[in-house]
Amino acid sequence: MSKIRILPKAIKVLERLPRSTQRRIVATIDLIGKAPFEKAKKLTNQPGYRRRVGDYRILFIYNRKLDLVVVARIAHRKDAYRK
């Protein structure tokens, strides 16, 4: 299982979501830690990968050398790919 680091910006967004959505996202982050590339899609316009959870997206970067998953953003799908 990979180490998981969630950036403060992503935690802030997660805390504002409804409890049911929070649970689904946290469960998905745990799955990403176990198998980072399962059901994940590579981002085309920026480095990293994305994972879908309903209307929300988890954007993360995986570092093979450190075996580390960094969750960079959690966002609604309409805002997920904007900078």
PyMOL Python script that loads the backbone (N, CA, C, O; Angstrom):
from pymol import cmd

cmd.read_pdbstr("""\
ATOM      1  N   MET A   1       0.839  -1.185   0.000  1.00  0.00           N
ATOM      2  CA  MET A   1       0.000   0.000   0.000  1.00  0.00           C
ATOM      3  C   MET A   1       0.884   1.250   0.000  1.00  0.00           C
ATOM      4  O   MET A   1       1.842   1.345   0.767  1.00  0.00           O
ATOM      5  N   SER A   2       0.555   2.181  -0.850  1.00  0.00           N
ATOM      6  CA  SER A   2       1.301   3.427  -0.970  1.00  0.00           C
ATOM      7  C   SER A   2       0.966   4.363   0.185  1.00  0.00           C
ATOM      8  O   SER A   2      -0.106   4.285   0.784  1.00  0.00           O
ATOM      9  N   LYS A   3       1.911   5.249   0.479  1.00  0.00           N
ATOM     10  CA  LYS A   3       1.629   6.307   1.448  1.00  0.00           C
ATOM     11  C   LYS A   3       0.730   7.327   0.749  1.00  0.00           C
ATOM     12  O   LYS A   3       0.827   7.522  -0.463  1.00  0.00           O
ATOM     13  N   ILE A   4      -0.128   7.965   1.507  1.00  0.00           N
ATOM     14  CA  ILE A   4      -1.066   8.934   0.946  1.00  0.00           C
ATOM     15  C   ILE A   4      -0.869  10.268   1.646  1.00  0.00           C
ATOM     16  O   ILE A   4      -0.818  10.342   2.874  1.00  0.00           O
ATOM     17  N   ARG A   5      -0.759  11.318   0.847  1.00  0.00           N
ATOM     18  CA  ARG A   5      -0.675  12.671   1.393  1.00  0.00           C
ATOM     19  C   ARG A   5      -1.770  13.493   0.720  1.00  0.00           C
ATOM     20  O   ARG A   5      -1.860  13.531  -0.507  1.00  0.00           O
ATOM     21  N   ILE A   6      -2.585  14.137   1.512  1.00  0.00           N
ATOM     22  CA  ILE A   6      -3.660  14.981   0.982  1.00  0.00           C
ATOM     23  C   ILE A   6      -3.287  16.432   1.266  1.00  0.00           C
ATOM     24  O   ILE A   6      -3.066  16.811   2.417  1.00  0.00           O
ATOM     25  N   LEU A   7      -3.219  17.229   0.224  1.00  0.00           N
ATOM     26  CA  LEU A   7      -2.844  18.630   0.392  1.00  0.00           C
ATOM     27  C   LEU A   7      -3.945  19.391   1.137  1.00  0.00           C
ATOM     28  O   LEU A   7      -5.121  19.047   1.018  1.00  0.00           O
ATOM     29  N   PRO A   8      -3.575  20.422   1.905  1.00  0.00           N
ATOM     30  CA  PRO A   8      -4.550  21.176   2.715  1.00  0.00           C
ATOM     31  C   PRO A   8      -5.721  21.737   1.905  1.00  0.00           C
ATOM     32  O   PRO A   8      -6.849  21.788   2.396  1.00  0.00           O
ATOM     33  N   LYS A   9      -5.453  22.154   0.673  1.00  0.00           N
ATOM     34  CA  LYS A   9      -6.511  22.687  -0.189  1.00  0.00           C
ATOM     35  C   LYS A   9      -7.588  21.623  -0.458  1.00  0.00           C
ATOM     36  O   LYS A   9      -8.781  21.927  -0.472  1.00  0.00           O
ATOM     37  N   ALA A  10      -7.153  20.383  -0.670  1.00  0.00           N
ATOM     38  CA  ALA A  10      -8.084  19.288  -0.917  1.00  0.00           C
ATOM     39  C   ALA A  10      -8.866  18.933   0.350  1.00  0.00           C
ATOM     40  O   ALA A  10     -10.050  18.604   0.278  1.00  0.00           O
ATOM     41  N   ILE A  11      -8.210  19.000   1.497  1.00  0.00           N
ATOM     42  CA  ILE A  11      -8.882  18.711   2.769  1.00  0.00           C
ATOM     43  C   ILE A  11      -9.985  19.737   3.024  1.00  0.00           C
ATOM     44  O   ILE A  11     -11.073  19.384   3.480  1.00  0.00           O
ATOM     45  N   LYS A  12      -9.702  20.998   2.731  1.00  0.00           N
ATOM     46  CA  LYS A  12     -10.682  22.061   2.923  1.00  0.00           C
ATOM     47  C   LYS A  12     -11.946  21.804   2.108  1.00  0.00           C
ATOM     48  O   LYS A  12     -13.060  21.953   2.610  1.00  0.00           O
ATOM     49  N   VAL A  13     -11.764  21.419   0.851  1.00  0.00           N
ATOM     50  CA  VAL A  13     -12.908  21.125  -0.015  1.00  0.00           C
ATOM     51  C   VAL A  13     -13.663  19.914   0.518  1.00  0.00           C
ATOM     52  O   VAL A  13     -14.893  19.915   0.560  1.00  0.00           O
ATOM     53  N   LEU A  14     -12.939  18.893   0.919  1.00  0.00           N
ATOM     54  CA  LEU A  14     -13.550  17.669   1.433  1.00  0.00           C
ATOM     55  C   LEU A  14     -14.417  17.951   2.659  1.00  0.00           C
ATOM     56  O   LEU A  14     -15.500  17.383   2.799  1.00  0.00           O
ATOM     57  N   GLU A  15     -13.946  18.820   3.538  1.00  0.00           N
ATOM     58  CA  GLU A  15     -14.691  19.130   4.765  1.00  0.00           C
ATOM     59  C   GLU A  15     -16.012  19.836   4.488  1.00  0.00           C
ATOM     60  O   GLU A  15     -16.937  19.748   5.295  1.00  0.00           O
ATOM     61  N   ARG A  16     -16.114  20.532   3.366  1.00  0.00           N
ATOM     62  CA  ARG A  16     -17.345  21.269   3.042  1.00  0.00           C
ATOM     63  C   ARG A  16     -18.411  20.402   2.364  1.00  0.00           C
ATOM     64  O   ARG A  16     -19.551  20.838   2.202  1.00  0.00           O
ATOM     65  N   LEU A  17     -18.054  19.201   1.974  1.00  0.00           N
ATOM     66  CA  LEU A  17     -18.988  18.333   1.253  1.00  0.00           C
ATOM     67  C   LEU A  17     -19.922  17.613   2.225  1.00  0.00           C
ATOM     68  O   LEU A  17     -19.618  17.493   3.412  1.00  0.00           O
ATOM     69  N   PRO A  18     -21.064  17.135   1.716  1.00  0.00           N
ATOM     70  CA  PRO A  18     -21.965  16.343   2.563  1.00  0.00           C
ATOM     71  C   PRO A  18     -21.275  15.064   3.052  1.00  0.00           C
ATOM     72  O   PRO A  18     -20.395  14.526   2.381  1.00  0.00           O
ATOM     73  N   ARG A  19     -21.688  14.592   4.224  1.00  0.00           N
ATOM     74  CA  ARG A  19     -21.053  13.424   4.853  1.00  0.00           C
ATOM     75  C   ARG A  19     -21.016  12.200   3.935  1.00  0.00           C
ATOM     76  O   ARG A  19     -20.004  11.502   3.875  1.00  0.00           O
ATOM     77  N   SER A  20     -22.104  11.938   3.225  1.00  0.00           N
ATOM     78  CA  SER A  20     -22.145  10.755   2.364  1.00  0.00           C
ATOM     79  C   SER A  20     -21.101  10.849   1.252  1.00  0.00           C
ATOM     80  O   SER A  20     -20.458   9.855   0.917  1.00  0.00           O
ATOM     81  N   THR A  21     -20.936  12.027   0.689  1.00  0.00           N
ATOM     82  CA  THR A  21     -19.937  12.239  -0.358  1.00  0.00           C
ATOM     83  C   THR A  21     -18.534  12.143   0.228  1.00  0.00           C
ATOM     84  O   THR A  21     -17.632  11.593  -0.403  1.00  0.00           O
ATOM     85  N   GLN A  22     -18.349  12.677   1.433  1.00  0.00           N
ATOM     86  CA  GLN A  22     -17.051  12.585   2.111  1.00  0.00           C
ATOM     87  C   GLN A  22     -16.638  11.125   2.279  1.00  0.00           C
ATOM     88  O   GLN A  22     -15.497  10.756   2.001  1.00  0.00           O
ATOM     89  N   ARG A  23     -17.574  10.305   2.735  1.00  0.00           N
ATOM     90  CA  ARG A  23     -17.268   8.886   2.957  1.00  0.00           C
ATOM     91  C   ARG A  23     -16.854   8.201   1.663  1.00  0.00           C
ATOM     92  O   ARG A  23     -15.904   7.419   1.645  1.00  0.00           O
ATOM     93  N   ARG A  24     -17.574   8.499   0.570  1.00  0.00           N
ATOM     94  CA  ARG A  24     -17.261   7.885  -0.722  1.00  0.00           C
ATOM     95  C   ARG A  24     -15.885   8.320  -1.219  1.00  0.00           C
ATOM     96  O   ARG A  24     -15.132   7.510  -1.758  1.00  0.00           O
ATOM     97  N   ILE A  25     -15.560   9.592  -1.037  1.00  0.00           N
ATOM     98  CA  ILE A  25     -14.266  10.097  -1.490  1.00  0.00           C
ATOM     99  C   ILE A  25     -13.131   9.509  -0.663  1.00  0.00           C
ATOM    100  O   ILE A  25     -12.105   9.114  -1.217  1.00  0.00           O
ATOM    101  N   VAL A  26     -13.298   9.445   0.652  1.00  0.00           N
ATOM    102  CA  VAL A  26     -12.262   8.870   1.517  1.00  0.00           C
ATOM    103  C   VAL A  26     -12.049   7.390   1.181  1.00  0.00           C
ATOM    104  O   VAL A  26     -10.912   6.919   1.151  1.00  0.00           O
ATOM    105  N   ALA A  27     -13.124   6.668   0.933  1.00  0.00           N
ATOM    106  CA  ALA A  27     -13.000   5.255   0.561  1.00  0.00           C
ATOM    107  C   ALA A  27     -12.241   5.114  -0.759  1.00  0.00           C
ATOM    108  O   ALA A  27     -11.427   4.204  -0.916  1.00  0.00           O
ATOM    109  N   THR A  28     -12.507   6.009  -1.698  1.00  0.00           N
ATOM    110  CA  THR A  28     -11.817   5.969  -2.986  1.00  0.00           C
ATOM    111  C   THR A  28     -10.343   6.317  -2.821  1.00  0.00           C
ATOM    112  O   THR A  28      -9.494   5.718  -3.481  1.00  0.00           O
ATOM    113  N   ILE A  29     -10.023   7.273  -1.954  1.00  0.00           N
ATOM    114  CA  ILE A  29      -8.623   7.614  -1.702  1.00  0.00           C
ATOM    115  C   ILE A  29      -7.889   6.406  -1.112  1.00  0.00           C
ATOM    116  O   ILE A  29      -6.731   6.162  -1.451  1.00  0.00           O
ATOM    117  N   ASP A  30      -8.546   5.656  -0.242  1.00  0.00           N
ATOM    118  CA  ASP A  30      -7.944   4.428   0.292  1.00  0.00           C
ATOM    119  C   ASP A  30      -7.672   3.414  -0.824  1.00  0.00           C
ATOM    120  O   ASP A  30      -6.636   2.750  -0.833  1.00  0.00           O
ATOM    121  N   LEU A  31      -8.613   3.306  -1.757  1.00  0.00           N
ATOM    122  CA  LEU A  31      -8.424   2.392  -2.886  1.00  0.00           C
ATOM    123  C   LEU A  31      -7.271   2.854  -3.775  1.00  0.00           C
ATOM    124  O   LEU A  31      -6.517   2.032  -4.296  1.00  0.00           O
ATOM    125  N   ILE A  32      -7.134   4.161  -3.948  1.00  0.00           N
ATOM    126  CA  ILE A  32      -6.023   4.699  -4.737  1.00  0.00           C
ATOM    127  C   ILE A  32      -4.697   4.318  -4.075  1.00  0.00           C
ATOM    128  O   ILE A  32      -3.726   4.000  -4.763  1.00  0.00           O
ATOM    129  N   GLY A  33      -4.658   4.349  -2.760  1.00  0.00           N
ATOM    130  CA  GLY A  33      -3.445   3.959  -2.043  1.00  0.00           C
ATOM    131  C   GLY A  33      -3.075   2.506  -2.275  1.00  0.00           C
ATOM    132  O   GLY A  33      -1.892   2.166  -2.304  1.00  0.00           O
ATOM    133  N   LYS A  34      -4.061   1.652  -2.440  1.00  0.00           N
ATOM    134  CA  LYS A  34      -3.811   0.226  -2.658  1.00  0.00           C
ATOM    135  C   LYS A  34      -3.453  -0.079  -4.110  1.00  0.00           C
ATOM    136  O   LYS A  34      -2.571  -0.895  -4.379  1.00  0.00           O
ATOM    137  N   ALA A  35      -4.144   0.580  -5.049  1.00  0.00           N
ATOM    138  CA  ALA A  35      -3.924   0.354  -6.485  1.00  0.00           C
ATOM    139  C   ALA A  35      -4.075   1.683  -7.212  1.00  0.00           C
ATOM    140  O   ALA A  35      -5.160   1.996  -7.702  1.00  0.00           O
ATOM    141  N   PRO A  36      -3.000   2.472  -7.290  1.00  0.00           N
ATOM    142  CA  PRO A  36      -3.101   3.840  -7.812  1.00  0.00           C
ATOM    143  C   PRO A  36      -3.652   3.962  -9.233  1.00  0.00           C
ATOM    144  O   PRO A  36      -4.289   4.966  -9.553  1.00  0.00           O
ATOM    145  N   PHE A  37      -3.426   2.978 -10.082  1.00  0.00           N
ATOM    146  CA  PHE A  37      -3.825   3.140 -11.479  1.00  0.00           C
ATOM    147  C   PHE A  37      -5.123   2.444 -11.842  1.00  0.00           C
ATOM    148  O   PHE A  37      -5.586   2.552 -12.978  1.00  0.00           O
ATOM    149  N   GLU A  38      -5.714   1.735 -10.899  1.00  0.00           N
ATOM    150  CA  GLU A  38      -6.980   1.053 -11.180  1.00  0.00           C
ATOM    151  C   GLU A  38      -8.099   2.089 -11.324  1.00  0.00           C
ATOM    152  O   GLU A  38      -8.345   2.870 -10.405  1.00  0.00           O
ATOM    153  N   LYS A  39      -8.759   2.095 -12.451  1.00  0.00           N
ATOM    154  CA  LYS A  39      -9.850   3.013 -12.778  1.00  0.00           C
ATOM    155  C   LYS A  39      -9.416   4.479 -12.836  1.00  0.00           C
ATOM    156  O   LYS A  39     -10.263   5.370 -12.890  1.00  0.00           O
ATOM    157  N   ALA A  40      -8.120   4.733 -12.825  1.00  0.00           N
ATOM    158  CA  ALA A  40      -7.624   6.112 -12.905  1.00  0.00           C
ATOM    159  C   ALA A  40      -7.308   6.432 -14.355  1.00  0.00           C
ATOM    160  O   ALA A  40      -6.888   5.567 -15.124  1.00  0.00           O
ATOM    161  N   LYS A  41      -7.517   7.689 -14.712  1.00  0.00           N
ATOM    162  CA  LYS A  41      -7.200   8.131 -16.068  1.00  0.00           C
ATOM    163  C   LYS A  41      -6.122   9.190 -16.005  1.00  0.00           C
ATOM    164  O   LYS A  41      -6.115  10.041 -15.115  1.00  0.00           O
ATOM    165  N   LYS A  42      -5.209   9.127 -16.963  1.00  0.00           N
ATOM    166  CA  LYS A  42      -4.122  10.095 -17.046  1.00  0.00           C
ATOM    167  C   LYS A  42      -4.687  11.431 -17.506  1.00  0.00           C
ATOM    168  O   LYS A  42      -5.518  11.485 -18.413  1.00  0.00           O
ATOM    169  N   LEU A  43      -4.232  12.504 -16.878  1.00  0.00           N
ATOM    170  CA  LEU A  43      -4.637  13.847 -17.293  1.00  0.00           C
ATOM    171  C   LEU A  43      -3.848  14.237 -18.531  1.00  0.00           C
ATOM    172  O   LEU A  43      -2.671  13.898 -18.657  1.00  0.00           O
ATOM    173  N   THR A  44      -4.500  14.954 -19.450  1.00  0.00           N
ATOM    174  CA  THR A  44      -3.827  15.302 -20.695  1.00  0.00           C
ATOM    175  C   THR A  44      -3.154  16.667 -20.640  1.00  0.00           C
ATOM    176  O   THR A  44      -2.102  16.847 -21.253  1.00  0.00           O
ATOM    177  N   ASN A  45      -3.719  17.626 -19.931  1.00  0.00           N
ATOM    178  CA  ASN A  45      -3.186  18.986 -19.951  1.00  0.00           C
ATOM    179  C   ASN A  45      -2.354  19.338 -18.719  1.00  0.00           C
ATOM    180  O   ASN A  45      -1.899  20.475 -18.583  1.00  0.00           O
ATOM    181  N   GLN A  46      -2.154  18.385 -17.835  1.00  0.00           N
ATOM    182  CA  GLN A  46      -1.346  18.617 -16.641  1.00  0.00           C
ATOM    183  C   GLN A  46      -0.848  17.271 -16.123  1.00  0.00           C
ATOM    184  O   GLN A  46      -1.418  16.237 -16.470  1.00  0.00           O
ATOM    185  N   PRO A  47       0.196  17.258 -15.306  1.00  0.00           N
ATOM    186  CA  PRO A  47       0.697  15.975 -14.812  1.00  0.00           C
ATOM    187  C   PRO A  47      -0.271  15.355 -13.801  1.00  0.00           C
ATOM    188  O   PRO A  47      -0.958  16.068 -13.069  1.00  0.00           O
ATOM    189  N   GLY A  48      -0.315  14.051 -13.771  1.00  0.00           N
ATOM    190  CA  GLY A  48      -1.118  13.358 -12.773  1.00  0.00           C
ATOM    191  C   GLY A  48      -2.246  12.539 -13.360  1.00  0.00           C
ATOM    192  O   GLY A  48      -2.325  12.309 -14.567  1.00  0.00           O
ATOM    193  N   TYR A  49      -3.111  12.109 -12.468  1.00  0.00           N
ATOM    194  CA  TYR A  49      -4.215  11.221 -12.808  1.00  0.00           C
ATOM    195  C   TYR A  49      -5.488  11.725 -12.150  1.00  0.00           C
ATOM    196  O   TYR A  49      -5.451  12.575 -11.261  1.00  0.00           O
ATOM    197  N   ARG A  50      -6.618  11.187 -12.602  1.00  0.00           N
ATOM    198  CA  ARG A  50      -7.890  11.542 -11.986  1.00  0.00           C
ATOM    199  C   ARG A  50      -8.674  10.277 -11.699  1.00  0.00           C
ATOM    200  O   ARG A  50      -8.518   9.251 -12.361  1.00  0.00           O
ATOM    201  N   ARG A  51      -9.516  10.386 -10.699  1.00  0.00           N
ATOM    202  CA  ARG A  51     -10.418   9.296 -10.341  1.00  0.00           C
ATOM    203  C   ARG A  51     -11.785   9.894 -10.105  1.00  0.00           C
ATOM    204  O   ARG A  51     -11.902  10.924  -9.441  1.00  0.00           O
ATOM    205  N   ARG A  52     -12.809   9.279 -10.628  1.00  0.00           N
ATOM    206  CA  ARG A  52     -14.169   9.791 -10.561  1.00  0.00           C
ATOM    207  C   ARG A  52     -14.899   9.228  -9.349  1.00  0.00           C
ATOM    208  O   ARG A  52     -14.824   8.035  -9.058  1.00  0.00           O
ATOM    209  N   VAL A  53     -15.613  10.121  -8.642  1.00  0.00           N
ATOM    210  CA  VAL A  53     -16.487   9.722  -7.534  1.00  0.00           C
ATOM    211  C   VAL A  53     -17.771  10.524  -7.708  1.00  0.00           C
ATOM    212  O   VAL A  53     -17.880  11.646  -7.215  1.00  0.00           O
ATOM    213  N   GLY A  54     -18.732   9.949  -8.404  1.00  0.00           N
ATOM    214  CA  GLY A  54     -19.975  10.665  -8.685  1.00  0.00           C
ATOM    215  C   GLY A  54     -19.690  11.906  -9.502  1.00  0.00           C
ATOM    216  O   GLY A  54     -19.069  11.816 -10.562  1.00  0.00           O
ATOM    217  N   ASP A  55     -20.129  13.063  -9.033  1.00  0.00           N
ATOM    218  CA  ASP A  55     -19.902  14.334  -9.728  1.00  0.00           C
ATOM    219  C   ASP A  55     -18.582  14.974  -9.331  1.00  0.00           C
ATOM    220  O   ASP A  55     -18.278  16.078  -9.784  1.00  0.00           O
ATOM    221  N   TYR A  56     -17.793  14.314  -8.500  1.00  0.00           N
ATOM    222  CA  TYR A  56     -16.531  14.879  -8.031  1.00  0.00           C
ATOM    223  C   TYR A  56     -15.354  14.137  -8.635  1.00  0.00           C
ATOM    224  O   TYR A  56     -15.466  12.978  -9.033  1.00  0.00           O
ATOM    225  N   ARG A  57     -14.214  14.830  -8.696  1.00  0.00           N
ATOM    226  CA  ARG A  57     -12.990  14.246  -9.223  1.00  0.00           C
ATOM    227  C   ARG A  57     -11.886  14.381  -8.185  1.00  0.00           C
ATOM    228  O   ARG A  57     -11.749  15.409  -7.523  1.00  0.00           O
ATOM    229  N   ILE A  58     -11.113  13.327  -8.063  1.00  0.00           N
ATOM    230  CA  ILE A  58      -9.929  13.343  -7.213  1.00  0.00           C
ATOM    231  C   ILE A  58      -8.740  13.410  -8.167  1.00  0.00           C
ATOM    232  O   ILE A  58      -8.517  12.490  -8.953  1.00  0.00           O
ATOM    233  N   LEU A  59      -7.985  14.489  -8.098  1.00  0.00           N
ATOM    234  CA  LEU A  59      -6.803  14.654  -8.943  1.00  0.00           C
ATOM    235  C   LEU A  59      -5.581  14.346  -8.087  1.00  0.00           C
ATOM    236  O   LEU A  59      -5.396  14.936  -7.022  1.00  0.00           O
ATOM    237  N   PHE A  60      -4.753  13.421  -8.555  1.00  0.00           N
ATOM    238  CA  PHE A  60      -3.611  13.005  -7.752  1.00  0.00           C
ATOM    239  C   PHE A  60      -2.388  12.746  -8.614  1.00  0.00           C
ATOM    240  O   PHE A  60      -2.479  12.545  -9.825  1.00  0.00           O
ATOM    241  N   ILE A  61      -1.245  12.758  -7.951  1.00  0.00           N
ATOM    242  CA  ILE A  61       0.035  12.469  -8.579  1.00  0.00           C
ATOM    243  C   ILE A  61       0.625  11.272  -7.839  1.00  0.00           C
ATOM    244  O   ILE A  61       0.563  11.198  -6.612  1.00  0.00           O
ATOM    245  N   TYR A  62       1.192  10.346  -8.590  1.00  0.00           N
ATOM    246  CA  TYR A  62       1.815   9.169  -7.979  1.00  0.00           C
ATOM    247  C   TYR A  62       3.316   9.213  -8.226  1.00  0.00           C
ATOM    248  O   TYR A  62       3.755   9.341  -9.369  1.00  0.00           O
ATOM    249  N   ASN A  63       4.101   9.109  -7.167  1.00  0.00           N
ATOM    250  CA  ASN A  63       5.548   9.077  -7.252  1.00  0.00           C
ATOM    251  C   ASN A  63       6.007   7.645  -7.000  1.00  0.00           C
ATOM    252  O   ASN A  63       5.921   7.141  -5.880  1.00  0.00           O
ATOM    253  N   ARG A  64       6.492   7.003  -8.047  1.00  0.00           N
ATOM    254  CA  ARG A  64       6.900   5.594  -7.942  1.00  0.00           C
ATOM    255  C   ARG A  64       8.106   5.409  -7.019  1.00  0.00           C
ATOM    256  O   ARG A  64       8.153   4.451  -6.248  1.00  0.00           O
ATOM    257  N   LYS A  65       9.064   6.306  -7.093  1.00  0.00           N
ATOM    258  CA  LYS A  65      10.282   6.155  -6.283  1.00  0.00           C
ATOM    259  C   LYS A  65       9.967   6.167  -4.790  1.00  0.00           C
ATOM    260  O   LYS A  65      10.513   5.372  -4.025  1.00  0.00           O
ATOM    261  N   LEU A  66       9.088   7.069  -4.385  1.00  0.00           N
ATOM    262  CA  LEU A  66       8.736   7.180  -2.964  1.00  0.00           C
ATOM    263  C   LEU A  66       7.518   6.336  -2.596  1.00  0.00           C
ATOM    264  O   LEU A  66       7.170   6.225  -1.420  1.00  0.00           O
ATOM    265  N   ASP A  67       6.870   5.739  -3.600  1.00  0.00           N
ATOM    266  CA  ASP A  67       5.615   5.005  -3.413  1.00  0.00           C
ATOM    267  C   ASP A  67       4.622   5.886  -2.646  1.00  0.00           C
ATOM    268  O   ASP A  67       4.082   5.497  -1.611  1.00  0.00           O
ATOM    269  N   LEU A  68       4.406   7.082  -3.194  1.00  0.00           N
ATOM    270  CA  LEU A  68       3.600   8.110  -2.538  1.00  0.00           C
ATOM    271  C   LEU A  68       2.506   8.613  -3.469  1.00  0.00           C
ATOM    272  O   LEU A  68       2.765   8.936  -4.629  1.00  0.00           O
ATOM    273  N   VAL A  69       1.295   8.677  -2.958  1.00  0.00           N
ATOM    274  CA  VAL A  69       0.167   9.267  -3.674  1.00  0.00           C
ATOM    275  C   VAL A  69      -0.106  10.626  -3.043  1.00  0.00           C
ATOM    276  O   VAL A  69      -0.343  10.721  -1.839  1.00  0.00           O
ATOM    277  N   VAL A  70      -0.073  11.676  -3.857  1.00  0.00           N
ATOM    278  CA  VAL A  70      -0.358  13.029  -3.374  1.00  0.00           C
ATOM    279  C   VAL A  70      -1.687  13.458  -3.978  1.00  0.00           C
ATOM    280  O   VAL A  70      -1.791  13.650  -5.190  1.00  0.00           O
ATOM    281  N   VAL A  71      -2.699  13.608  -3.136  1.00  0.00           N
ATOM    282  CA  VAL A  71      -4.008  14.088  -3.598  1.00  0.00           C
ATOM    283  C   VAL A  71      -3.911  15.604  -3.665  1.00  0.00           C
ATOM    284  O   VAL A  71      -3.853  16.284  -2.641  1.00  0.00           O
ATOM    285  N   ALA A  72      -3.895  16.121  -4.891  1.00  0.00           N
ATOM    286  CA  ALA A  72      -3.687  17.551  -5.104  1.00  0.00           C
ATOM    287  C   ALA A  72      -4.987  18.338  -5.038  1.00  0.00           C
ATOM    288  O   ALA A  72      -5.021  19.442  -4.495  1.00  0.00           O
ATOM    289  N   ARG A  73      -6.065  17.769  -5.593  1.00  0.00           N
ATOM    290  CA  ARG A  73      -7.348  18.484  -5.615  1.00  0.00           C
ATOM    291  C   ARG A  73      -8.507  17.523  -5.505  1.00  0.00           C
ATOM    292  O   ARG A  73      -8.439  16.375  -5.946  1.00  0.00           O
ATOM    293  N   ILE A  74      -9.566  18.019  -4.907  1.00  0.00           N
ATOM    294  CA  ILE A  74     -10.863  17.361  -4.925  1.00  0.00           C
ATOM    295  C   ILE A  74     -11.810  18.452  -5.375  1.00  0.00           C
ATOM    296  O   ILE A  74     -11.907  19.500  -4.737  1.00  0.00           O
ATOM    297  N   ALA A  75     -12.511  18.210  -6.476  1.00  0.00           N
ATOM    298  CA  ALA A  75     -13.350  19.272  -7.022  1.00  0.00           C
ATOM    299  C   ALA A  75     -14.552  18.694  -7.765  1.00  0.00           C
ATOM    300  O   ALA A  75     -14.529  17.551  -8.222  1.00  0.00           O
ATOM    301  N   HIS A  76     -15.593  19.500  -7.874  1.00  0.00           N
ATOM    302  CA  HIS A  76     -16.749  19.138  -8.686  1.00  0.00           C
ATOM    303  C   HIS A  76     -16.278  19.053 -10.128  1.00  0.00           C
ATOM    304  O   HIS A  76     -15.360  19.768 -10.530  1.00  0.00           O
ATOM    305  N   ARG A  77     -16.893  18.195 -10.892  1.00  0.00           N
ATOM    306  CA  ARG A  77     -16.401  17.947 -12.252  1.00  0.00           C
ATOM    307  C   ARG A  77     -16.379  19.192 -13.125  1.00  0.00           C
ATOM    308  O   ARG A  77     -15.546  19.295 -14.025  1.00  0.00           O
ATOM    309  N   LYS A  78     -17.279  20.140 -12.876  1.00  0.00           N
ATOM    310  CA  LYS A  78     -17.295  21.359 -13.706  1.00  0.00           C
ATOM    311  C   LYS A  78     -16.097  22.261 -13.411  1.00  0.00           C
ATOM    312  O   LYS A  78     -15.713  23.067 -14.258  1.00  0.00           O
ATOM    313  N   ASP A  79     -15.503  22.138 -12.225  1.00  0.00           N
ATOM    314  CA  ASP A  79     -14.380  22.988 -11.833  1.00  0.00           C
ATOM    315  C   ASP A  79     -13.047  22.236 -11.742  1.00  0.00           C
ATOM    316  O   ASP A  79     -12.005  22.858 -11.536  1.00  0.00           O
ATOM    317  N   ALA A  80     -13.068  20.941 -11.890  1.00  0.00           N
ATOM    318  CA  ALA A  80     -11.887  20.127 -11.579  1.00  0.00           C
ATOM    319  C   ALA A  80     -10.664  20.451 -12.419  1.00  0.00           C
ATOM    320  O   ALA A  80      -9.543  20.375 -11.915  1.00  0.00           O
ATOM    321  N   TYR A  81     -10.843  20.808 -13.673  1.00  0.00           N
ATOM    322  CA  TYR A  81      -9.688  20.956 -14.555  1.00  0.00           C
ATOM    323  C   TYR A  81      -9.314  22.417 -14.802  1.00  0.00           C
ATOM    324  O   TYR A  81      -8.410  22.702 -15.588  1.00  0.00           O
ATOM    325  N   ARG A  82      -9.991  23.326 -14.147  1.00  0.00           N
ATOM    326  CA  ARG A  82      -9.643  24.737 -14.235  1.00  0.00           C
ATOM    327  C   ARG A  82      -8.532  25.036 -13.253  1.00  0.00           C
ATOM    328  O   ARG A  82      -8.411  24.384 -12.216  1.00  0.00           O
ATOM    329  N   LYS A  83      -7.724  26.025 -13.586  1.00  0.00           N
ATOM    330  CA  LYS A  83      -6.617  26.353 -12.673  1.00  0.00           C
ATOM    331  C   LYS A  83      -6.943  27.508 -11.803  1.00  0.00           C
ATOM    332  O   LYS A  83      -6.121  27.911 -10.980  1.00  0.00           O
TER     333      LYS A  83
END
""", "prot")
cmd.dss("prot")
cmd.show_as("cartoon", "prot")
cmd.util.cbc("prot")
cmd.orient("prot")
